Amino acid sequence: MPITLVRVDDRVIHGQIATRWAKYRNCDGILVADDQIAADPFRSKVLKAAAPTGVKVGIYTLEEALEKIEKAKVAKNSYFLISNSPLNFQKLLELGADFGTELNIGPMNTRPNTKILGKTVAIDEADYQAFDSIESNGVKVSFQLLPDDSATPWSKLKAKYDQM
């Protein structure tokens, strides 16, 4: 499958994506799936400028992303699929998307009503429900900021959230 990384990252495209993940996993293009970003020309322009040199970026609504994911799966080039929220991946699954069996979680920084589960992980109840829904659809959710960090499974952070 030419989608080599499926990731939630609240900054979407930034240095960690450009300098670390793109070197660790093949990446010829990045598909960004988010309705709000797709409707924001300025933010779209900033994200495209943050991509590694030579990597194309397409920014799509969730509906548009369905078709792009299917095309990426059979393309000769490799793609990252990134969104800034697990809610978008939950919605993609509800719409019938097949983006693979693994979802990598990068930074999810502190926001109102979140519980801090780690140095770069703060989630709210909606995120919690989305992770549960995603895993119930056969997609393994793991938290891993950088390629050389060890991955932490959702089950471990879920237990921590439940104890708070």
C-alpha positions as CSV (number, residue, x, y, z in Angstrom):
1,M,0.0,0.0,0.0
2,P,1.6,3.3,-1.0
3,I,0.1,5.1,2.0
4,T,3.2,4.7,4.2
5,L,2.0,6.8,7.2
6,V,-1.5,7.6,8.5
7,R,-1.2,10.2,11.3
8,V,-3.0,12.5,13.6
9,D,-0.9,15.6,14.2
10,D,-2.3,18.8,15.5
11,R,0.3,20.8,13.6
12,V,-0.4,18.7,10.4
13,I,2.9,19.4,8.5
14,H,5.9,20.7,10.3
15,G,9.6,19.9,11.0
16,Q,9.0,16.4,12.4
17,I,7.1,15.4,9.4
18,A,9.5,17.1,6.9
19,T,12.8,16.0,8.5
20,R,12.1,12.8,10.4
21,W,9.1,10.9,9.2
22,A,9.6,11.7,5.5
23,K,13.1,10.2,5.8
24,Y,12.0,7.2,7.8
25,R,9.1,6.2,5.5
26,N,8.8,6.8,1.8
27,C,6.9,10.0,1.0
28,D,6.3,11.5,-2.4
29,G,3.1,13.3,-1.4
30,I,1.0,14.3,1.6
31,L,-2.7,14.1,1.7
32,V,-4.2,16.4,4.3
33,A,-7.8,15.5,5.2
34,D,-9.7,18.2,7.1
35,D,-12.8,20.3,6.2
36,Q,-11.6,23.4,8.0
37,I,-8.1,23.5,6.5
38,A,-9.5,22.8,3.0
39,A,-11.7,25.9,3.4
40,D,-8.8,28.1,4.6
41,P,-6.6,29.2,1.7
42,F,-4.0,30.9,3.9
43,R,-3.5,27.9,6.2
44,S,-3.4,25.6,3.1
45,K,-0.6,27.8,1.6
46,V,1.4,27.7,4.9
47,L,1.1,23.9,5.1
48,K,2.2,23.4,1.5
49,A,5.2,25.6,2.3
50,A,6.1,23.5,5.3
51,A,6.3,20.2,3.2
52,P,9.7,18.7,2.4
53,T,11.3,19.9,-0.8
54,G,9.9,17.9,-3.7
55,V,6.9,16.5,-1.8
56,K,3.5,17.5,-3.2
57,V,0.7,18.4,-0.8
58,G,-3.0,18.0,-1.5
59,I,-5.5,19.4,1.0
60,Y,-9.0,18.0,0.9
61,T,-12.3,17.9,2.6
62,L,-13.1,14.6,4.2
63,E,-15.5,13.8,1.2
64,E,-12.8,14.6,-1.3
65,A,-10.2,12.6,0.7
66,L,-12.2,9.4,0.1
67,E,-11.4,9.5,-3.6
68,K,-7.8,10.6,-3.0
69,I,-7.1,7.8,-0.5
70,E,-8.3,5.2,-3.1
71,K,-6.1,6.7,-5.8
72,A,-3.1,6.8,-3.4
73,K,-3.5,3.1,-2.5
74,V,-2.9,2.1,-6.2
75,A,-0.4,4.9,-7.1
76,K,3.2,4.3,-7.9
77,N,4.2,7.1,-5.5
78,S,4.1,6.9,-1.7
79,Y,1.9,9.1,0.4
80,F,1.3,10.2,4.0
81,L,-2.3,10.7,5.1
82,I,-2.5,13.3,7.8
83,S,-5.2,15.1,9.7
84,N,-5.2,17.2,12.8
85,S,-7.8,15.3,14.8
86,P,-8.8,11.7,15.4
87,L,-12.4,12.8,14.8
88,N,-11.6,13.2,11.1
89,F,-10.3,9.6,10.9
90,Q,-13.4,8.4,12.7
91,K,-15.5,10.3,10.2
92,L,-13.4,8.9,7.3
93,L,-14.1,5.4,8.5
94,E,-17.8,6.2,8.8
95,L,-17.8,7.4,5.2
96,G,-16.2,4.1,4.1
97,A,-12.6,5.0,3.8
98,D,-10.0,2.2,3.9
99,F,-6.7,3.9,4.9
100,G,-5.0,0.8,6.3
101,T,-4.7,-0.9,9.7
102,E,-2.5,1.5,11.6
103,L,-3.0,5.1,12.9
104,N,0.0,6.9,14.3
105,I,-0.7,9.7,16.8
106,G,1.7,12.6,16.9
107,P,1.4,15.7,19.0
108,M,-2.0,16.5,20.4
109,N,-1.4,19.5,22.5
110,T,-3.3,20.9,25.5
111,R,-6.7,22.4,24.7
112,P,-9.7,23.2,26.9
113,N,-11.3,20.2,28.6
114,T,-8.4,17.9,27.8
115,K,-6.6,15.5,30.1
116,I,-2.8,15.4,29.8
117,L,-1.6,11.9,29.1
118,G,2.0,12.6,28.2
119,K,4.5,15.2,27.1
120,T,2.7,15.9,23.9
121,V,-0.6,14.1,24.3
122,A,-3.7,15.8,25.7
123,I,-7.1,14.4,24.7
124,D,-10.7,15.2,25.5
125,E,-13.8,12.9,25.7
126,A,-14.5,13.3,22.0
127,D,-10.9,12.2,21.1
128,Y,-11.3,9.3,23.5
129,Q,-14.5,8.1,21.9
130,A,-12.9,8.5,18.4
131,F,-9.9,6.4,19.3
132,D,-12.2,3.7,20.7
133,S,-14.3,3.8,17.5
134,I,-11.3,3.7,15.2
135,E,-9.9,0.6,17.0
136,S,-13.3,-1.1,16.9
137,N,-13.0,-0.7,13.1
138,G,-9.8,-2.8,13.1
139,V,-7.3,0.1,13.0
140,K,-4.5,-0.1,15.6
141,V,-4.0,3.2,17.3
142,S,-0.5,4.0,18.7
143,F,1.2,7.1,20.0
144,Q,4.6,7.8,18.6
145,L,6.0,11.3,18.2
146,L,9.1,10.4,16.3
147,P,10.2,7.4,14.3
148,D,12.8,6.3,16.8
149,D,10.5,6.7,19.8
150,S,8.8,3.6,21.0
151,A,5.1,3.4,20.2
152,T,2.5,3.4,23.0
153,P,-0.7,1.6,22.3
154,W,-4.1,3.3,22.8
155,S,-5.0,0.7,25.5
156,K,-2.2,2.0,27.7
157,L,-3.2,5.6,27.4
158,K,-6.9,4.7,27.7
159,A,-6.3,3.1,31.0
160,K,-4.4,6.2,32.2
161,Y,-7.3,8.5,31.0
162,D,-9.8,6.3,32.9
163,Q,-7.8,6.6,36.1
164,M,-7.8,10.5,36.0
